[in-house]
Amino acid sequence: MKTSCRKGLAKCQVQLLESLNLMKVCISESYAALENMSPLVRGAAKGEELEEKLNCLVDSRIALEESVSNLSKAIG
């Protein structure tokens, strides 16, 4: 029983780490995109790019929540 628990916990830890890494990449890319926008084009030309980055953040947040939930279940 302990071995299967450890394997499940290890899998959850890997998923959590992957989710955190994805979130880190998305945040970095989003910040860079915001930094590169001039004040005049923030609402227009770069809108699609920003929306894509924000969607990435939402997806990574969902993945992170799932990983945390799985980790909590594995810990019991």
PDB file of N, CA, C, O and CB in Angstrom:
ATOM      1  N   MET A   1       0.823  -1.201   0.000  1.00  0.00           N
ATOM      2  CA  MET A   1       0.000   0.000   0.000  1.00  0.00           C
ATOM      3  C   MET A   1       0.863   1.260   0.000  1.00  0.00           C
ATOM      4  O   MET A   1       0.580   2.212  -0.728  1.00  0.00           O
ATOM      5  CB  MET A   1      -0.934   0.001   1.208  1.00  0.00           C
ATOM      6  N   LYS A   2       1.924   1.261   0.825  1.00  0.00           N
ATOM      7  CA  LYS A   2       2.782   2.441   0.892  1.00  0.00           C
ATOM      8  C   LYS A   2       3.463   2.704  -0.443  1.00  0.00           C
ATOM      9  O   LYS A   2       3.621   3.857  -0.844  1.00  0.00           O
ATOM     10  CB  LYS A   2       3.829   2.274   1.988  1.00  0.00           C
ATOM     11  N   THR A   3       3.866   1.640  -1.134  1.00  0.00           N
ATOM     12  CA  THR A   3       4.544   1.797  -2.424  1.00  0.00           C
ATOM     13  C   THR A   3       3.623   2.442  -3.445  1.00  0.00           C
ATOM     14  O   THR A   3       4.037   3.351  -4.163  1.00  0.00           O
ATOM     15  CB  THR A   3       5.037   0.442  -2.943  1.00  0.00           C
ATOM     16  N   SER A   4       2.367   1.979  -3.519  1.00  0.00           N
ATOM     17  CA  SER A   4       1.434   2.570  -4.484  1.00  0.00           C
ATOM     18  C   SER A   4       1.127   4.017  -4.117  1.00  0.00           C
ATOM     19  O   SER A   4       0.935   4.853  -5.000  1.00  0.00           O
ATOM     20  CB  SER A   4       0.131   1.751  -4.550  1.00  0.00           C
ATOM     21  N   CYS A   5       1.081   4.316  -2.829  1.00  0.00           N
ATOM     22  CA  CYS A   5       0.864   5.700  -2.392  1.00  0.00           C
ATOM     23  C   CYS A   5       2.027   6.576  -2.826  1.00  0.00           C
ATOM     24  O   CYS A   5       1.829   7.691  -3.309  1.00  0.00           O
ATOM     25  CB  CYS A   5       0.684   5.771  -0.860  1.00  0.00           C
ATOM     26  N   ARG A   6       3.224   6.076  -2.654  1.00  0.00           N
ATOM     27  CA  ARG A   6       4.407   6.853  -3.037  1.00  0.00           C
ATOM     28  C   ARG A   6       4.443   7.092  -4.538  1.00  0.00           C
ATOM     29  O   ARG A   6       4.794   8.181  -4.993  1.00  0.00           O
ATOM     30  CB  ARG A   6       5.687   6.140  -2.591  1.00  0.00           C
ATOM     31  N   LYS A   7       4.075   6.064  -5.312  1.00  0.00           N
ATOM     32  CA  LYS A   7       4.054   6.221  -6.771  1.00  0.00           C
ATOM     33  C   LYS A   7       3.013   7.254  -7.179  1.00  0.00           C
ATOM     34  O   LYS A   7       3.271   8.091  -8.044  1.00  0.00           O
ATOM     35  CB  LYS A   7       3.764   4.872  -7.461  1.00  0.00           C
ATOM     36  N   GLY A   8       1.828   7.197  -6.555  1.00  0.00           N
ATOM     37  CA  GLY A   8       0.781   8.171  -6.850  1.00  0.00           C
ATOM     38  C   GLY A   8       1.200   9.577  -6.467  1.00  0.00           C
ATOM     39  O   GLY A   8       0.941  10.534  -7.197  1.00  0.00           O
ATOM     40  N   LEU A   9       1.844   9.697  -5.325  1.00  0.00           N
ATOM     41  CA  LEU A   9       2.313  10.993  -4.860  1.00  0.00           C
ATOM     42  C   LEU A   9       3.398  11.533  -5.784  1.00  0.00           C
ATOM     43  O   LEU A   9       3.408  12.721  -6.109  1.00  0.00           O
ATOM     44  CB  LEU A   9       2.837  10.891  -3.423  1.00  0.00           C
ATOM     45  N   ALA A  10       4.304  10.670  -6.203  1.00  0.00           N
ATOM     46  CA  ALA A  10       5.369  11.094  -7.116  1.00  0.00           C
ATOM     47  C   ALA A  10       4.785  11.578  -8.438  1.00  0.00           C
ATOM     48  O   ALA A  10       5.241  12.575  -8.997  1.00  0.00           O
ATOM     49  CB  ALA A  10       6.359   9.943  -7.365  1.00  0.00           C
ATOM     50  N   LYS A  11       3.773  10.868  -8.937  1.00  0.00           N
ATOM     51  CA  LYS A  11       3.124  11.277 -10.194  1.00  0.00           C
ATOM     52  C   LYS A  11       2.474  12.650 -10.033  1.00  0.00           C
ATOM     53  O   LYS A  11       2.579  13.497 -10.921  1.00  0.00           O
ATOM     54  CB  LYS A  11       2.061  10.230 -10.630  1.00  0.00           C
ATOM     55  N   CYS A  12       1.807  12.870  -8.907  1.00  0.00           N
ATOM     56  CA  CYS A  12       1.173  14.163  -8.646  1.00  0.00           C
ATOM     57  C   CYS A  12       2.215  15.270  -8.532  1.00  0.00           C
ATOM     58  O   CYS A  12       1.993  16.388  -8.997  1.00  0.00           O
ATOM     59  CB  CYS A  12       0.332  14.098  -7.367  1.00  0.00           C
ATOM     60  N   GLN A  13       3.344  14.960  -7.914  1.00  0.00           N
ATOM     61  CA  GLN A  13       4.403  15.957  -7.786  1.00  0.00           C
ATOM     62  C   GLN A  13       4.948  16.341  -9.156  1.00  0.00           C
ATOM     63  O   GLN A  13       5.235  17.512  -9.405  1.00  0.00           O
ATOM     64  CB  GLN A  13       5.535  15.430  -6.894  1.00  0.00           C
ATOM     65  N   VAL A  14       5.090  15.366 -10.042  1.00  0.00           N
ATOM     66  CA  VAL A  14       5.557  15.642 -11.400  1.00  0.00           C
ATOM     67  C   VAL A  14       4.549  16.517 -12.131  1.00  0.00           C
ATOM     68  O   VAL A  14       4.931  17.481 -12.794  1.00  0.00           O
ATOM     69  CB  VAL A  14       5.793  14.328 -12.177  1.00  0.00           C
ATOM     70  N   GLN A  15       3.261  16.190 -12.017  1.00  0.00           N
ATOM     71  CA  GLN A  15       2.214  16.992 -12.659  1.00  0.00           C
ATOM     72  C   GLN A  15       2.217  18.419 -12.121  1.00  0.00           C
ATOM     73  O   GLN A  15       2.062  19.374 -12.882  1.00  0.00           O
ATOM     74  CB  GLN A  15       0.833  16.350 -12.444  1.00  0.00           C
ATOM     75  N   LEU A  16       2.392  18.561 -10.820  1.00  0.00           N
ATOM     76  CA  LEU A  16       2.419  19.882 -10.207  1.00  0.00           C
ATOM     77  C   LEU A  16       3.612  20.680 -10.716  1.00  0.00           C
ATOM     78  O   LEU A  16       3.477  21.860 -11.037  1.00  0.00           O
ATOM     79  CB  LEU A  16       2.466  19.767  -8.679  1.00  0.00           C
ATOM     80  N   LEU A  17       4.769  20.049 -10.790  1.00  0.00           N
ATOM     81  CA  LEU A  17       5.965  20.716 -11.289  1.00  0.00           C
ATOM     82  C   LEU A  17       5.783  21.142 -12.742  1.00  0.00           C
ATOM     83  O   LEU A  17       6.161  22.253 -13.116  1.00  0.00           O
ATOM     84  CB  LEU A  17       7.184  19.799 -11.155  1.00  0.00           C
ATOM     85  N   GLU A  18       5.203  20.264 -13.566  1.00  0.00           N
ATOM     86  CA  GLU A  18       4.949  20.610 -14.969  1.00  0.00           C
ATOM     87  C   GLU A  18       3.986  21.793 -15.072  1.00  0.00           C
ATOM     88  O   GLU A  18       4.180  22.684 -15.899  1.00  0.00           O
ATOM     89  CB  GLU A  18       4.379  19.394 -15.728  1.00  0.00           C
ATOM     90  N   SER A  19       2.957  21.801 -14.240  1.00  0.00           N
ATOM     91  CA  SER A  19       1.992  22.905 -14.248  1.00  0.00           C
ATOM     92  C   SER A  19       2.652  24.211 -13.827  1.00  0.00           C
ATOM     93  O   SER A  19       2.402  25.260 -14.422  1.00  0.00           O
ATOM     94  CB  SER A  19       0.811  22.592 -13.321  1.00  0.00           C
ATOM     95  N   LEU A  20       3.490  24.144 -12.806  1.00  0.00           N
ATOM     96  CA  LEU A  20       4.192  25.345 -12.351  1.00  0.00           C
ATOM     97  C   LEU A  20       5.147  25.862 -13.417  1.00  0.00           C
ATOM     98  O   LEU A  20       5.261  27.072 -13.616  1.00  0.00           O
ATOM     99  CB  LEU A  20       4.958  25.057 -11.060  1.00  0.00           C
ATOM    100  N   ASN A  21       5.832  24.954 -14.103  1.00  0.00           N
ATOM    101  CA  ASN A  21       6.738  25.368 -15.176  1.00  0.00           C
ATOM    102  C   ASN A  21       5.969  26.021 -16.319  1.00  0.00           C
ATOM    103  O   ASN A  21       6.415  27.026 -16.873  1.00  0.00           O
ATOM    104  CB  ASN A  21       7.535  24.166 -15.697  1.00  0.00           C
ATOM    105  N   LEU A  22       4.815  25.455 -16.676  1.00  0.00           N
ATOM    106  CA  LEU A  22       3.986  26.042 -17.727  1.00  0.00           C
ATOM    107  C   LEU A  22       3.520  27.434 -17.315  1.00  0.00           C
ATOM    108  O   LEU A  22       3.534  28.367 -18.118  1.00  0.00           O
ATOM    109  CB  LEU A  22       2.774  25.137 -18.033  1.00  0.00           C
ATOM    110  N   MET A  23       3.109  27.564 -16.066  1.00  0.00           N
ATOM    111  CA  MET A  23       2.656  28.864 -15.582  1.00  0.00           C
ATOM    112  C   MET A  23       3.800  29.880 -15.622  1.00  0.00           C
ATOM    113  O   MET A  23       3.595  31.038 -15.986  1.00  0.00           O
ATOM    114  CB  MET A  23       2.097  28.740 -14.150  1.00  0.00           C
ATOM    115  N   LYS A  24       4.993  29.445 -15.250  1.00  0.00           N
ATOM    116  CA  LYS A  24       6.149  30.342 -15.271  1.00  0.00           C
ATOM    117  C   LYS A  24       6.424  30.837 -16.687  1.00  0.00           C
ATOM    118  O   LYS A  24       6.678  32.023 -16.895  1.00  0.00           O
ATOM    119  CB  LYS A  24       7.392  29.633 -14.706  1.00  0.00           C
ATOM    120  N   VAL A  25       6.374  29.932 -17.659  1.00  0.00           N
ATOM    121  CA  VAL A  25       6.599  30.305 -19.059  1.00  0.00           C
ATOM    122  C   VAL A  25       5.523  31.278 -19.531  1.00  0.00           C
ATOM    123  O   VAL A  25       5.831  32.291 -20.160  1.00  0.00           O
ATOM    124  CB  VAL A  25       6.617  29.052 -19.961  1.00  0.00           C
ATOM    125  N   CYS A  26       4.271  30.976 -19.230  1.00  0.00           N
ATOM    126  CA  CYS A  26       3.164  31.843 -19.657  1.00  0.00           C
ATOM    127  C   CYS A  26       3.274  33.228 -19.036  1.00  0.00           C
ATOM    128  O   CYS A  26       3.057  34.232 -19.716  1.00  0.00           O
ATOM    129  CB  CYS A  26       1.818  31.213 -19.285  1.00  0.00           C
ATOM    130  N   ILE A  27       3.605  33.290 -17.761  1.00  0.00           N
ATOM    131  CA  ILE A  27       3.740  34.584 -17.095  1.00  0.00           C
ATOM    132  C   ILE A  27       4.882  35.374 -17.713  1.00  0.00           C
ATOM    133  O   ILE A  27       4.746  36.571 -17.962  1.00  0.00           O
ATOM    134  CB  ILE A  27       3.971  34.400 -15.582  1.00  0.00           C
ATOM    135  N   SER A  28       6.005  34.716 -17.962  1.00  0.00           N
ATOM    136  CA  SER A  28       7.152  35.395 -18.575  1.00  0.00           C
ATOM    137  C   SER A  28       6.806  35.929 -19.955  1.00  0.00           C
ATOM    138  O   SER A  28       7.134  37.069 -20.284  1.00  0.00           O
ATOM    139  CB  SER A  28       8.345  34.447 -18.671  1.00  0.00           C
ATOM    140  N   GLU A  29       6.143  35.106 -20.765  1.00  0.00           N
ATOM    141  CA  GLU A  29       5.769  35.531 -22.115  1.00  0.00           C
ATOM    142  C   GLU A  29       4.742  36.661 -22.072  1.00  0.00           C
ATOM    143  O   GLU A  29       4.813  37.597 -22.868  1.00  0.00           O
ATOM    144  CB  GLU A  29       5.212  34.343 -22.913  1.00  0.00           C
ATOM    145  N   SER A  30       3.800  36.575 -21.156  1.00  0.00           N
ATOM    146  CA  SER A  30       2.784  37.621 -21.036  1.00  0.00           C
ATOM    147  C   SER A  30       3.416  38.937 -20.603  1.00  0.00           C
ATOM    148  O   SER A  30       3.083  39.999 -21.128  1.00  0.00           O
ATOM    149  CB  SER A  30       1.693  37.203 -20.037  1.00  0.00           C
ATOM    150  N   TYR A  31       4.318  38.858 -19.657  1.00  0.00           N
ATOM    151  CA  TYR A  31       4.994  40.063 -19.186  1.00  0.00           C
ATOM    152  C   TYR A  31       5.822  40.677 -20.310  1.00  0.00           C
ATOM    153  O   TYR A  31       5.804  41.893 -20.503  1.00  0.00           O
ATOM    154  CB  TYR A  31       5.889  39.745 -17.971  1.00  0.00           C
ATOM    155  N   ALA A  32       6.543  39.845 -21.049  1.00  0.00           N
ATOM    156  CA  ALA A  32       7.351  40.340 -22.167  1.00  0.00           C
ATOM    157  C   ALA A  32       6.465  40.994 -23.226  1.00  0.00           C
ATOM    158  O   ALA A  32       6.813  42.040 -23.774  1.00  0.00           O
ATOM    159  CB  ALA A  32       8.168  39.193 -22.791  1.00  0.00           C
ATOM    160  N   ALA A  33       5.327  40.377 -23.511  1.00  0.00           N
ATOM    161  CA  ALA A  33       4.407  40.942 -24.503  1.00  0.00           C
ATOM    162  C   ALA A  33       3.887  42.299 -24.038  1.00  0.00           C
ATOM    163  O   ALA A  33       3.798  43.236 -24.831  1.00  0.00           O
ATOM    164  CB  ALA A  33       3.229  39.980 -24.764  1.00  0.00           C
ATOM    165  N   LEU A  34       3.545  42.404 -22.768  1.00  0.00           N
ATOM    166  CA  LEU A  34       3.068  43.679 -22.229  1.00  0.00           C
ATOM    167  C   LEU A  34       4.168  44.736 -22.250  1.00  0.00           C
ATOM    168  O   LEU A  34       3.920  45.899 -22.569  1.00  0.00           O
ATOM    169  CB  LEU A  34       2.549  43.493 -20.801  1.00  0.00           C
ATOM    170  N   GLU A  35       5.379  44.319 -21.909  1.00  0.00           N
ATOM    171  CA  GLU A  35       6.509  45.232 -21.883  1.00  0.00           C
ATOM    172  C   GLU A  35       6.812  45.799 -23.264  1.00  0.00           C
ATOM    173  O   GLU A  35       7.204  46.959 -23.389  1.00  0.00           O
ATOM    174  CB  GLU A  35       7.729  44.530 -21.335  1.00  0.00           C
ATOM    175  N   ASN A  36       6.631  44.986 -24.297  1.00  0.00           N
ATOM    176  CA  ASN A  36       6.973  45.389 -25.660  1.00  0.00           C
ATOM    177  C   ASN A  36       5.907  46.249 -26.333  1.00  0.00           C
ATOM    178  O   ASN A  36       6.139  46.790 -27.413  1.00  0.00           O
ATOM    179  CB  ASN A  36       7.217  44.172 -26.493  1.00  0.00           C
ATOM    180  N   MET A  37       4.756  46.376 -25.711  1.00  0.00           N
ATOM    181  CA  MET A  37       3.684  47.168 -26.318  1.00  0.00           C
ATOM    182  C   MET A  37       3.873  48.644 -26.008  1.00  0.00           C
ATOM    183  O   MET A  37       4.128  49.020 -24.864  1.00  0.00           O
ATOM    184  CB  MET A  37       2.307  46.693 -25.822  1.00  0.00           C
ATOM    185  N   SER A  38       3.748  49.468 -27.020  1.00  0.00           N
ATOM    186  CA  SER A  38       3.746  50.908 -26.766  1.00  0.00           C
ATOM    187  C   SER A  38       2.356  51.275 -26.264  1.00  0.00           C
ATOM    188  O   SER A  38       1.392  50.562 -26.543  1.00  0.00           O
ATOM    189  CB  SER A  38       4.131  51.733 -28.059  1.00  0.00           C
ATOM    190  N   PRO A  39       2.242  52.369 -25.534  1.00  0.00           N
ATOM    191  CA  PRO A  39       0.935  52.750 -24.980  1.00  0.00           C
ATOM    192  C   PRO A  39      -0.154  52.921 -26.038  1.00  0.00           C
ATOM    193  O   PRO A  39      -1.333  52.715 -25.748  1.00  0.00           O
ATOM    194  CB  PRO A  39       1.072  54.030 -24.204  1.00  0.00           C
ATOM    195  N   LEU A  40       0.226  53.297 -27.259  1.00  0.00           N
ATOM    196  CA  LEU A  40      -0.773  53.557 -28.299  1.00  0.00           C
ATOM    197  C   LEU A  40      -1.374  52.289 -28.900  1.00  0.00           C
ATOM    198  O   LEU A  40      -2.491  52.320 -29.417  1.00  0.00           O
ATOM    199  CB  LEU A  40      -0.157  54.375 -29.393  1.00  0.00           C
ATOM    200  N   VAL A  41      -0.641  51.173 -28.835  1.00  0.00           N
ATOM    201  CA  VAL A  41      -1.146  49.955 -29.478  1.00  0.00           C
ATOM    202  C   VAL A  41      -1.606  48.900 -28.485  1.00  0.00           C
ATOM    203  O   VAL A  41      -1.973  47.796 -28.889  1.00  0.00           O
ATOM    204  CB  VAL A  41      -0.085  49.369 -30.364  1.00  0.00           C
ATOM    205  N   ARG A  42      -1.594  49.206 -27.225  1.00  0.00           N
ATOM    206  CA  ARG A  42      -1.964  48.200 -26.218  1.00  0.00           C
ATOM    207  C   ARG A  42      -3.360  47.648 -26.423  1.00  0.00           C
ATOM    208  O   ARG A  42      -3.589  46.458 -26.207  1.00  0.00           O
ATOM    209  CB  ARG A  42      -1.864  48.791 -24.837  1.00  0.00           C
ATOM    210  N   GLY A  43      -4.296  48.484 -26.834  1.00  0.00           N
ATOM    211  CA  GLY A  43      -5.671  48.023 -26.976  1.00  0.00           C
ATOM    212  C   GLY A  43      -6.026  47.532 -28.357  1.00  0.00           C
ATOM    213  O   GLY A  43      -7.108  46.972 -28.536  1.00  0.00           O
ATOM    214  N   ALA A  44      -5.162  47.715 -29.352  1.00  0.00           N
ATOM    215  CA  ALA A  44      -5.535  47.418 -30.735  1.00  0.00           C
ATOM    216  C   ALA A  44      -4.711  46.287 -31.325  1.00  0.00           C
ATOM    217  O   ALA A  44      -5.100  45.124 -31.217  1.00  0.00           O
ATOM    218  CB  ALA A  44      -5.382  48.653 -31.590  1.00  0.00           C
ATOM    219  N   ALA A  45      -3.598  46.598 -31.937  1.00  0.00           N
ATOM    220  CA  ALA A  45      -2.835  45.628 -32.726  1.00  0.00           C
ATOM    221  C   ALA A  45      -2.353  44.434 -31.909  1.00  0.00           C
ATOM    222  O   ALA A  45      -2.280  43.321 -32.428  1.00  0.00           O
ATOM    223  CB  ALA A  45      -1.653  46.308 -33.358  1.00  0.00           C
ATOM    224  N   LYS A  46      -2.030  44.649 -30.665  1.00  0.00           N
ATOM    225  CA  LYS A  46      -1.487  43.566 -29.846  1.00  0.00           C
ATOM    226  C   LYS A  46      -2.566  42.827 -29.061  1.00  0.00           C
ATOM    227  O   LYS A  46      -2.263  41.925 -28.280  1.00  0.00           O
ATOM    228  CB  LYS A  46      -0.452  44.114 -28.890  1.00  0.00           C
ATOM    229  N   GLY A  47      -3.808  43.206 -29.266  1.00  0.00           N
ATOM    230  CA  GLY A  47      -4.894  42.600 -28.510  1.00  0.00           C
ATOM    231  C   GLY A  47      -4.976  41.096 -28.650  1.00  0.00           C
ATOM    232  O   GLY A  47      -5.180  40.390 -27.662  1.00  0.00           O
ATOM    233  N   GLU A  48      -4.820  40.594 -29.871  1.00  0.00           N
ATOM    234  CA  GLU A  48      -4.900  39.143 -30.093  1.00  0.00           C
ATOM    235  C   GLU A  48      -3.746  38.420 -29.414  1.00  0.00           C
ATOM    236  O   GLU A  48      -3.935  37.363 -28.811  1.00  0.00           O
ATOM    237  CB  GLU A  48      -4.901  38.828 -31.595  1.00  0.00           C
ATOM    238  N   GLU A  49      -2.556  38.990 -29.514  1.00  0.00           N
ATOM    239  CA  GLU A  49      -1.390  38.368 -28.881  1.00  0.00           C
ATOM    240  C   GLU A  49      -1.568  38.324 -27.366  1.00  0.00           C
ATOM    241  O   GLU A  49      -1.273  37.315 -26.725  1.00  0.00           O
ATOM    242  CB  GLU A  49      -0.099  39.134 -29.245  1.00  0.00           C
ATOM    243  N   LEU A  50      -2.045  39.412 -26.813  1.00  0.00           N
ATOM    244  CA  LEU A  50      -2.275  39.470 -25.374  1.00  0.00           C
ATOM    245  C   LEU A  50      -3.354  38.474 -24.960  1.00  0.00           C
ATOM    246  O   LEU A  50      -3.222  37.798 -23.940  1.00  0.00           O
ATOM    247  CB  LEU A  50      -2.672  40.891 -24.950  1.00  0.00           C
ATOM    248  N   GLU A  51      -4.412  38.385 -25.747  1.00  0.00           N
ATOM    249  CA  GLU A  51      -5.483  37.432 -25.445  1.00  0.00           C
ATOM    250  C   GLU A  51      -4.944  36.002 -25.446  1.00  0.00           C
ATOM    251  O   GLU A  51      -5.310  35.195 -24.591  1.00  0.00           O
ATOM    252  CB  GLU A  51      -6.635  37.569 -26.464  1.00  0.00           C
ATOM    253  N   GLU A  52      -4.078  35.694 -26.405  1.00  0.00           N
ATOM    254  CA  GLU A  52      -3.473  34.359 -26.471  1.00  0.00           C
ATOM    255  C   GLU A  52      -2.650  34.078 -25.212  1.00  0.00           C
ATOM    256  O   GLU A  52      -2.722  32.983 -24.654  1.00  0.00           O
ATOM    257  CB  GLU A  52      -2.584  34.229 -27.731  1.00  0.00           C
ATOM    258  N   LYS A  53      -1.881  35.051 -24.771  1.00  0.00           N
ATOM    259  CA  LYS A  53      -1.059  34.879 -23.566  1.00  0.00           C
ATOM    260  C   LYS A  53      -1.943  34.722 -22.334  1.00  0.00           C
ATOM    261  O   LYS A  53      -1.656  33.904 -21.460  1.00  0.00           O
ATOM    262  CB  LYS A  53      -0.103  36.078 -23.383  1.00  0.00           C
ATOM    263  N   LEU A  54      -3.012  35.502 -22.266  1.00  0.00           N
ATOM    264  CA  LEU A  54      -3.917  35.390 -21.121  1.00  0.00           C
ATOM    265  C   LEU A  54      -4.619  34.036 -21.107  1.00  0.00           C
ATOM    266  O   LEU A  54      -4.834  33.460 -20.041  1.00  0.00           O
ATOM    267  CB  LEU A  54      -4.954  36.518 -21.146  1.00  0.00           C
ATOM    268  N   ASN A  55      -4.977  33.527 -22.284  1.00  0.00           N
ATOM    269  CA  ASN A  55      -5.569  32.190 -22.364  1.00  0.00           C
ATOM    270  C   ASN A  55      -4.585  31.139 -21.872  1.00  0.00           C
ATOM    271  O   ASN A  55      -4.977  30.172 -21.219  1.00  0.00           O
ATOM    272  CB  ASN A  55      -6.004  31.874 -23.806  1.00  0.00           C
ATOM    273  N   CYS A  56      -3.316  31.328 -22.181  1.00  0.00           N
ATOM    274  CA  CYS A  56      -2.279  30.414 -21.697  1.00  0.00           C
ATOM    275  C   CYS A  56      -2.239  30.431 -20.169  1.00  0.00           C
ATOM    276  O   CYS A  56      -2.118  29.384 -19.533  1.00  0.00           O
ATOM    277  CB  CYS A  56      -0.893  30.798 -22.281  1.00  0.00           C
ATOM    278  N   LEU A  57      -2.341  31.618 -19.589  1.00  0.00           N
ATOM    279  CA  LEU A  57      -2.360  31.724 -18.127  1.00  0.00           C
ATOM    280  C   LEU A  57      -3.570  31.014 -17.532  1.00  0.00           C
ATOM    281  O   LEU A  57      -3.453  30.333 -16.513  1.00  0.00           O
ATOM    282  CB  LEU A  57      -2.359  33.191 -17.702  1.00  0.00           C
ATOM    283  N   VAL A  58      -4.722  31.170 -18.160  1.00  0.00           N
ATOM    284  CA  VAL A  58      -5.934  30.507 -17.674  1.00  0.00           C
ATOM    285  C   VAL A  58      -5.765  28.989 -17.748  1.00  0.00           C
ATOM    286  O   VAL A  58      -6.094  28.278 -16.799  1.00  0.00           O
ATOM    287  CB  VAL A  58      -7.172  30.954 -18.496  1.00  0.00           C
ATOM    288  N   ASP A  59      -5.250  28.496 -18.878  1.00  0.00           N
ATOM    289  CA  ASP A  59      -5.036  27.055 -19.033  1.00  0.00           C
ATOM    290  C   ASP A  59      -4.057  26.528 -17.994  1.00  0.00           C
ATOM    291  O   ASP A  59      -4.266  25.457 -17.424  1.00  0.00           O
ATOM    292  CB  ASP A  59      -4.524  26.740 -20.439  1.00  0.00           C
ATOM    293  N   SER A  60      -2.984  27.283 -17.746  1.00  0.00           N
ATOM    294  CA  SER A  60      -2.000  26.819 -16.772  1.00  0.00           C
ATOM    295  C   SER A  60      -2.567  26.868 -15.358  1.00  0.00           C
ATOM    296  O   SER A  60      -2.224  26.029 -14.525  1.00  0.00           O
ATOM    297  CB  SER A  60      -0.723  27.661 -16.859  1.00  0.00           C
ATOM    298  N   ARG A  61      -3.437  27.848 -15.076  1.00  0.00           N
ATOM    299  CA  ARG A  61      -4.077  27.916 -13.763  1.00  0.00           C
ATOM    300  C   ARG A  61      -4.972  26.700 -13.547  1.00  0.00           C
ATOM    301  O   ARG A  61      -4.981  26.112 -12.465  1.00  0.00           O
ATOM    302  CB  ARG A  61      -4.895  29.218 -13.623  1.00  0.00           C
ATOM    303  N   ILE A  62      -5.720  26.331 -14.575  1.00  0.00           N
ATOM    304  CA  ILE A  62      -6.595  25.157 -14.481  1.00  0.00           C
ATOM    305  C   ILE A  62      -5.764  23.897 -14.255  1.00  0.00           C
ATOM    306  O   ILE A  62      -6.105  23.064 -13.415  1.00  0.00           O
ATOM    307  CB  ILE A  62      -7.456  25.011 -15.762  1.00  0.00           C
ATOM    308  N   ALA A  63      -4.673  23.763 -15.006  1.00  0.00           N
ATOM    309  CA  ALA A  63      -3.795  22.601 -14.839  1.00  0.00           C
ATOM    310  C   ALA A  63      -3.193  22.576 -13.441  1.00  0.00           C
ATOM    311  O   ALA A  63      -3.061  21.511 -12.837  1.00  0.00           O
ATOM    312  CB  ALA A  63      -2.677  22.611 -15.895  1.00  0.00           C
ATOM    313  N   LEU A  64      -2.833  23.733 -12.933  1.00  0.00           N
ATOM    314  CA  LEU A  64      -2.270  23.821 -11.590  1.00  0.00           C
ATOM    315  C   LEU A  64      -3.303  23.421 -10.542  1.00  0.00           C
ATOM    316  O   LEU A  64      -2.985  22.692  -9.603  1.00  0.00           O
ATOM    317  CB  LEU A  64      -1.758  25.239 -11.317  1.00  0.00           C
ATOM    318  N   GLU A  65      -4.533  23.894 -10.698  1.00  0.00           N
ATOM    319  CA  GLU A  65      -5.596  23.525  -9.760  1.00  0.00           C
ATOM    320  C   GLU A  65      -5.834  22.019  -9.769  1.00  0.00           C
ATOM    321  O   GLU A  65      -6.018  21.414  -8.713  1.00  0.00           O
ATOM    322  CB  GLU A  65      -6.898  24.265 -10.103  1.00  0.00           C
ATOM    323  N   GLU A  66      -5.830  21.409 -10.955  1.00  0.00           N
ATOM    324  CA  GLU A  66      -6.015  19.960 -11.056  1.00  0.00           C
ATOM    325  C   GLU A  66      -4.856  19.225 -10.388  1.00  0.00           C
ATOM    326  O   GLU A  66      -5.065  18.230  -9.693  1.00  0.00           O
ATOM    327  CB  GLU A  66      -6.139  19.531 -12.531  1.00  0.00           C
ATOM    328  N   SER A  67      -3.642  19.713 -10.597  1.00  0.00           N
ATOM    329  CA  SER A  67      -2.472  19.076  -9.995  1.00  0.00           C
ATOM    330  C   SER A  67      -2.518  19.168  -8.477  1.00  0.00           C
ATOM    331  O   SER A  67      -2.220  18.197  -7.782  1.00  0.00           O
ATOM    332  CB  SER A  67      -1.186  19.717 -10.519  1.00  0.00           C
ATOM    333  N   VAL A  68      -2.890  20.331  -7.964  1.00  0.00           N
ATOM    334  CA  VAL A  68      -2.989  20.507  -6.515  1.00  0.00           C
ATOM    335  C   VAL A  68      -4.080  19.601  -5.952  1.00  0.00           C
ATOM    336  O   VAL A  68      -3.907  19.005  -4.889  1.00  0.00           O
ATOM    337  CB  VAL A  68      -3.279  21.984  -6.161  1.00  0.00           C
ATOM    338  N   SER A  69      -5.198  19.496  -6.660  1.00  0.00           N
ATOM    339  CA  SER A  69      -6.282  18.622  -6.223  1.00  0.00           C
ATOM    340  C   SER A  69      -5.824  17.166  -6.183  1.00  0.00           C
ATOM    341  O   SER A  69      -6.089  16.450  -5.218  1.00  0.00           O
ATOM    342  CB  SER A  69      -7.498  18.770  -7.149  1.00  0.00           C
ATOM    343  N   ASN A  70      -5.133  16.734  -7.241  1.00  0.00           N
ATOM    344  CA  ASN A  70      -4.628  15.359  -7.286  1.00  0.00           C
ATOM    345  C   ASN A  70      -3.606  15.109  -6.188  1.00  0.00           C
ATOM    346  O   ASN A  70      -3.582  14.036  -5.585  1.00  0.00           O
ATOM    347  CB  ASN A  70      -4.007  15.064  -8.650  1.00  0.00           C
ATOM    348  N   LEU A  71      -2.766  16.098  -5.932  1.00  0.00           N
ATOM    349  CA  LEU A  71      -1.766  15.962  -4.878  1.00  0.00           C
ATOM    350  C   LEU A  71      -2.444  15.852  -3.515  1.00  0.00           C
ATOM    351  O   LEU A  71      -2.036  15.049  -2.676  1.00  0.00           O
ATOM    352  CB  LEU A  71      -0.791  17.155  -4.899  1.00  0.00           C
ATOM    353  N   SER A  72      -3.474  16.656  -3.298  1.00  0.00           N
ATOM    354  CA  SER A  72      -4.220  16.595  -2.035  1.00  0.00           C
ATOM    355  C   SER A  72      -4.864  15.228  -1.847  1.00  0.00           C
ATOM    356  O   SER A  72      -4.848  14.675  -0.747  1.00  0.00           O
ATOM    357  CB  SER A  72      -5.295  17.690  -1.990  1.00  0.00           C
ATOM    358  N   LYS A  73      -5.434  14.681  -2.931  1.00  0.00           N
ATOM    359  CA  LYS A  73      -6.054  13.351  -2.859  1.00  0.00           C
ATOM    360  C   LYS A  73      -5.007  12.283  -2.565  1.00  0.00           C
ATOM    361  O   LYS A  73      -5.256  11.357  -1.793  1.00  0.00           O
ATOM    362  CB  LYS A  73      -6.790  13.023  -4.176  1.00  0.00           C
ATOM    363  N   ALA A  74      -3.828  12.416  -3.185  1.00  0.00           N
ATOM    364  CA  ALA A  74      -2.775  11.422  -2.978  1.00  0.00           C
ATOM    365  C   ALA A  74      -2.254  11.460  -1.547  1.00  0.00           C
ATOM    366  O   ALA A  74      -1.909  10.425  -0.976  1.00  0.00           O
ATOM    367  CB  ALA A  74      -1.626  11.653  -3.960  1.00  0.00           C
ATOM    368  N   ILE A  75      -2.199  12.654  -0.973  1.00  0.00           N
ATOM    369  CA  ILE A  75      -1.728  12.782   0.403  1.00  0.00           C
ATOM    370  C   ILE A  75      -2.771  12.232   1.368  1.00  0.00           C
ATOM    371  O   ILE A  75      -2.446  11.652   2.405  1.00  0.00           O
ATOM    372  CB  ILE A  75      -1.410  14.254   0.735  1.00  0.00           C
ATOM    373  N   GLY A  76      -4.047  12.434   0.992  1.00  0.00           N
ATOM    374  CA  GLY A  76      -5.138  11.846   1.750  1.00  0.00           C
ATOM    375  C   GLY A  76      -5.611  12.741   2.828  1.00  0.00           C
ATOM    376  O   GLY A  76      -6.533  12.388   3.563  1.00  0.00           O
TER     377      GLY A  76
END
